[in-house]
Amino acid sequence: MTNLHNSYANARDKSIDLDVTPVTGTIGAIVNNVQLSGDLPAATVQAIQAALVRHKVLFFRDQQHLTDEEHEDFSALLGDPIAHPTVPVAEGSRYLLELDSREGYAASSWHTDVTFVDAYPKASILRALTIPEAGGDTQWANGETAYEGLPEVLRQLVNNLWATHTNLYDYASILQSAPDNDTARDRIAQHRNVFASTVYETEHPVVRVHPVSGQRSLLLGHFVKQFVGLNATDSARLFQTLQDHITKPENVVRWRWREGDVAIWDNQSTQHRATADFGLQRRTLRRATIAGEIPVAIDGRKSRTVRKDKAVQYEPA
């Protein structure tokens, strides 16, 4: 494992044949002069894959030509596209998940996509369709630089720590970013009954070894229910401490969307969140995800699913 803490961890790698502009010193890069499609040359696809491992998040401007079908075709070049395990795909698509925010509501909390299953996605490809005039940015945090920046005492603690992730988390917390009215509560109930129609619980290592780079990263986010071997109170305190390390400004990139933008992120080493600051403006994006592999801990143990069953339908209070 190499040390990420050099003078410029997110510097361009000249061996990768892409025109990229790093966005921050630790995460994110704009890829210039690439028009995404399902017909990209293999060498370009390989370069995008390498740049993704290097920079964690890649941004492509001016991709308005992409249709849903072309979005899916491009995604298939990066691996095996998969649908969300519980939420229906967007109408007319094979794999795409629509993220459409209405009435001032957005799920705005830090997470890694779908970590409540064992082999959660390795990458996500998000395309902007309708963007607010102001607000609605997305932020990503680098779990690798977060791990490297931990004090040695905390690093030794997390090296052997595991956490249970679930999609049946505290939905009351979502109401904090939604209007406090019956419509919002009905939407939360509908979301819960779809998103958690099947309840998953999976145990993951808190420190995951990246399958390509071998780097170690912190694996947390809002799907964490509790640390294995700790009670709820101690889990909550430790979770907040570690989560705060991940989301320090030094580890974060913030992206101001324009319609036609595409962002691709390494879901194996990052967290992200939307910013719910756009009021009643419309914000619509569509996301493809690429199948991942079961995470491996430092000691070689693999994640495991401990629960998968149908949930009881929820009625709003």
C-alpha positions in Angstrom: 0.0 0.0 0.0 1.4 3.4 -1.0 1.2 6.5 1.1 -1.4 8.9 -0.3 -0.1 11.8 1.7 2.3 13.4 -0.8 2.3 17.0 -1.7 -0.5 16.5 -4.3 -2.4 13.3 -3.9 -4.8 14.1 -6.8 -2.1 15.1 -9.3 -2.6 14.0 -12.9 -0.9 10.7 -13.8 0.9 11.3 -17.1 0.8 7.5 -17.9 -3.0 7.8 -18.2 -3.8 8.9 -21.8 -6.6 11.4 -20.9 -6.8 15.2 -20.8 -7.8 15.7 -17.2 -7.9 18.7 -14.9 -7.8 17.9 -11.2 -10.5 19.8 -9.2 -9.0 19.6 -5.7 -5.8 18.4 -4.1 -7.3 15.1 -3.0 -10.3 14.2 -5.1 -12.1 14.8 -8.4 -11.0 15.6 -12.0 -12.6 17.1 -15.1 -12.1 15.0 -18.2 -11.8 17.2 -21.3 -12.4 16.4 -25.0 -14.2 13.1 -24.5 -17.7 12.5 -25.9 -19.2 9.6 -24.0 -20.9 6.8 -26.0 -21.2 3.1 -26.3 -18.7 3.2 -29.1 -15.7 4.6 -27.3 -12.4 2.9 -28.2 -11.1 0.3 -25.8 -8.1 2.4 -25.0 -10.2 5.3 -24.0 -12.4 3.1 -21.8 -9.2 1.7 -20.1 -7.9 5.2 -19.5 -11.2 6.3 -17.9 -11.1 3.2 -15.6 -7.6 4.1 -14.6 -8.4 7.7 -14.1 -11.4 6.8 -11.9 -9.2 4.8 -9.6 -6.7 7.7 -9.5 -9.1 10.6 -9.0 -12.2 8.9 -7.5 -14.7 11.1 -9.3 -14.6 12.1 -13.0 -16.6 15.0 -14.4 -17.6 15.3 -18.1 -19.2 18.5 -19.3 -21.5 19.0 -22.3 -22.8 15.4 -22.8 -26.3 16.5 -23.8 -26.2 14.1 -26.7 -26.6 11.1 -24.4 -30.0 9.4 -24.4 -31.1 6.9 -21.8 -30.1 4.1 -24.2 -26.7 5.6 -24.9 -26.2 6.3 -21.2 -26.7 2.6 -20.6 -24.6 1.5 -23.5 -21.7 3.6 -22.2 -22.1 2.2 -18.7 -21.8 -1.3 -20.1 -18.3 -0.5 -21.2 -17.2 0.0 -17.6 -18.6 -3.4 -16.4 -22.0 -5.1 -15.9 -24.8 -2.5 -15.3 -27.3 -3.5 -12.6 -30.7 -2.2 -11.5 -31.3 -1.1 -7.9 -32.2 -4.1 -5.7 -35.5 -2.5 -4.5 -36.3 0.7 -6.5 -37.9 0.3 -10.0 -35.9 1.5 -12.9 -36.8 4.7 -14.8 -39.6 4.3 -17.3 -38.3 3.0 -20.6 -34.9 2.1 -19.4 -33.1 -1.1 -18.5 -31.0 -0.1 -15.5 -31.3 3.6 -14.9 -32.5 5.0 -11.5 -34.2 8.3 -11.7 -33.4 10.9 -9.0 -36.2 13.4 -9.2 -36.6 15.9 -6.4 -39.9 17.8 -6.1 -41.5 20.0 -3.4 -38.2 20.9 -1.9 -37.3 17.4 -0.8 -34.0 15.7 -1.3 -32.2 12.9 0.6 -29.2 14.8 1.6 -26.9 12.7 3.8 -23.5 11.1 3.2 -23.6 7.6 1.9 -21.9 5.0 -0.4 -24.5 3.6 -2.8 -26.3 0.4 -1.8 -23.9 -0.8 0.9 -26.8 -2.7 2.5 -26.0 -5.6 0.1 -22.7 -7.5 0.1 -21.4 -6.9 -3.5 -22.5 -3.3 -3.7 -21.8 -1.3 -7.0 -18.2 -0.6 -7.9 -19.1 2.6 -9.8 -22.0 4.9 -10.6 -22.6 7.1 -13.6 -24.9 10.1 -13.0 -26.3 12.3 -15.8 -27.9 15.7 -15.2 -31.2 16.3 -17.0 -32.8 19.2 -15.2 -30.7 21.4 -12.8 -31.8 24.2 -10.5 -30.8 27.7 -11.4 -29.1 27.8 -8.0 -28.3 25.0 -5.5 -28.5 21.2 -5.8 -24.7 20.6 -5.9 -23.3 17.1 -5.1 -20.3 16.5 -2.9 -18.0 13.5 -2.8 -15.6 12.5 0.0 -12.4 10.4 -0.4 -12.4 7.5 2.0 -8.8 6.7 1.2 -7.3 10.0 2.2 -9.7 9.9 5.2 -8.2 6.6 6.4 -4.6 7.8 5.8 -5.3 11.0 7.8 -6.6 9.1 10.9 -4.5 9.4 14.1 -2.6 6.1 14.5 -4.7 5.1 17.5 -8.0 5.4 15.6 -6.4 3.6 12.6 -5.5 0.6 14.7 -9.1 0.5 16.0 -10.8 0.6 12.7 -8.5 -1.9 11.1 -10.3 -4.7 12.8 -13.8 -3.1 13.1 -16.9 -4.2 11.3 -20.3 -2.5 10.8 -23.8 -3.7 10.0 -25.3 -1.8 7.0 -29.1 -1.8 6.4 -31.7 -0.1 4.2 -34.1 0.0 7.0 -32.7 3.1 8.8 -34.3 5.9 10.7 -36.7 7.5 8.2 -37.7 10.2 10.6 -34.3 11.8 10.0 -35.2 12.3 6.3 -38.1 14.6 7.4 -35.5 17.0 8.6 -34.7 17.9 5.0 -38.3 17.8 3.9 -41.3 20.2 4.5 -43.1 19.3 7.7 -46.5 18.5 6.2 -48.8 15.6 5.3 -47.5 15.5 1.7 -43.9 15.1 2.8 -44.9 12.4 5.3 -46.8 10.5 2.6 -43.7 10.7 0.4 -41.5 9.4 3.1 -43.9 6.5 3.7 -44.0 5.8 -0.1 -40.2 5.9 -0.3 -39.8 3.6 2.7 -42.2 1.1 1.3 -40.4 1.0 -2.0 -36.8 1.4 -0.9 -37.1 -1.0 2.0 -39.6 -3.3 0.4 -37.0 -6.0 1.0 -34.9 -5.4 4.2 -31.2 -6.1 3.9 -28.5 -6.2 6.6 -24.9 -6.8 5.7 -21.7 -6.8 7.7 -18.8 -5.0 6.1 -15.3 -4.2 7.3 -14.9 -0.5 8.2 -11.6 -0.6 6.3 -12.0 -1.9 2.8 -9.1 -2.9 0.5 -9.6 -1.6 -3.0 -9.6 -4.5 -5.5 -7.5 -2.6 -8.1 -5.2 -0.2 -6.2 -4.9 -2.1 -2.9 -5.5 1.1 -1.1 -7.4 1.1 2.2 -10.5 3.3 2.7 -13.1 3.9 5.3 -16.4 2.3 4.5 -19.2 4.0 6.4 -22.2 6.3 5.4 -25.8 6.5 6.5 -26.6 2.9 5.8 -24.6 2.0 8.9 -26.8 0.7 11.7 -24.3 -0.3 14.3 -20.7 -1.5 14.8 -20.4 -5.2 15.4 -19.6 -5.8 19.1 -20.6 -2.3 20.2 -23.9 -1.1 21.7 -26.0 1.5 20.0 -24.8 4.4 22.1 -21.1 3.7 21.6 -21.7 2.9 17.9 -23.3 6.3 17.4 -20.5 8.2 19.1 -17.7 6.3 17.2 -19.6 6.6 13.9 -19.8 10.3 14.1 -16.1 10.6 14.9 -15.1 8.6 11.9 -17.7 10.1 9.6 -16.4 13.6 10.5 -12.9 12.5 9.5 -14.2 11.3 6.1 -16.1 14.5 5.3 -13.5 17.0 6.4 -13.2 19.7 3.7 -9.7 18.5 2.8 -11.2 15.2 1.6 -14.2 16.6 -0.3 -15.0 17.9 -3.8 -18.2 19.9 -4.5 -19.7 19.9 -8.0 -21.9 22.6 -9.5 -24.1 20.8 -12.0 -25.0 22.0 -15.5 -27.5 20.2 -17.7 -25.6 17.6 -19.7 -23.0 16.9 -17.1 -22.0 13.4 -16.3 -20.2 12.3 -13.1 -18.7 8.9 -12.6 -17.4 7.9 -9.2 -15.6 5.0 -7.6 -18.2 3.7 -5.2 -15.6 1.5 -3.6 -13.7 4.4 -2.0 -16.0 7.4 -1.8 -19.1 8.7 -0.2 -21.4 11.4 -1.6 -24.4 13.5 -0.8 -26.8 15.9 -2.6 -27.2 19.4 -1.2 -30.9 20.1 -0.5 -30.7 23.9 -0.9 -32.8 24.4 -4.0 -36.2 25.0 -2.6 -39.0 24.3 -5.0 -36.8 24.1 -8.1 -36.8 20.9 -10.1 -33.7 18.7 -10.0 -33.7 15.5 -12.1 -30.8 13.2 -12.8 -30.5 9.5 -13.9 -28.0 7.1 -12.6 -26.5 3.8 -13.8 -24.6 1.5 -11.5 -22.0 -1.1 -12.3 -21.8 -4.4 -10.5 -19.1 -4.7 -7.8 -17.5 -7.4 -5.9 -17.7 -8.4 -2.2 -15.4 -6.2 -0.1 -12.3 -7.7 1.5 -11.0 -6.6 4.8 -7.3 -6.1 5.7 -7.2 -9.7 7.1 -8.8 -11.2 4.0 -12.3 -11.7 5.4 -15.2 -10.9 3.1 -18.5 -9.0 3.8 -21.5 -11.1 4.4 -25.3 -10.6 4.2 -27.0 -11.5 7.5 -30.6 -10.6 6.6 -32.8 -10.4 3.5 -36.6 -10.5 3.9 -39.8 -8.7 2.9 -40.7 -5.7 5.1 -44.0 -4.8 6.7 -45.6 -1.9 4.9 -45.4 1.4 6.7 -48.2 3.9 7.3 -47.4 7.6 7.9 -48.3 9.0 11.4 
